[in-house]
């Protein structure tokens, strides 16, 4: 079970990195998806913090 949580944590950190990169690009272009990306990043960070407490 623990290796699965470790992998999930690593995957979420990777997703966080990619979504933040994408968010920076879309903000520059003032794309309509920025609020949704910001929301996704917030949810990913919440999951990461939850896993850190385990």
PyMOL commands that set and color helices and strands:
alter all, ss='L'
color gray80, all
select helices_A, chain A and resi 2-28+34-52
alter helices_A, ss='H'
color red, helices_A
deselect
rebuild
show_as cartoon
